[in-house]
Amino acid sequence: MSKKQTALEEAENIVDNMYKKRFEECGVTEGNTIHINNLDNVQFTELEEASITLLQNELRLKNKIQKYKEVINKAINKLGRYADETINNANAYAICVDLLDILKEVEHE
């Protein structure tokens, strides 16, 4: 395991433990339900607020990436059909193949 991966796991454990304590303060039930009215009594530290913000941003980015992947897959499918239809037109076919190559490269990043 790399040092970077180890450091990331350690950071995640610290954050997990931090939130576990906060959830206990909120009165989490066995079904992992948080009593919302108890959240008003919990004071988050600057580190906790910053980590919440980072987690929210990470989720937003993951959602954007998923949407971009869906768009890229749709474009690949359409260009694949256009390439099949334009095989007799060398220039149009070459353009479709080039675009497909670019999109497939981006798809795997």
C-alpha angles and dihedrals in degrees: 000000000000124000089244092054092046092050091048092051091048091051091049090051091051091051092045091053091046092054093042088061091048092049090052088054089052093054103247114200126220090267090058091252115152120214100235095202088062092059090076089065095053117093113202121210121233089256091053092048090048091050091050090052091049092049091050091049091048091053091049091050092048090052091049091049091051091051091048090051090052091050091048091050091051090049091049091051094048094045089049090057092045090050090053091049095046098045090115092055103069097197095048091044092050091050092050092048092048091050091047090053091051093048093046090051091051091045092064097049 
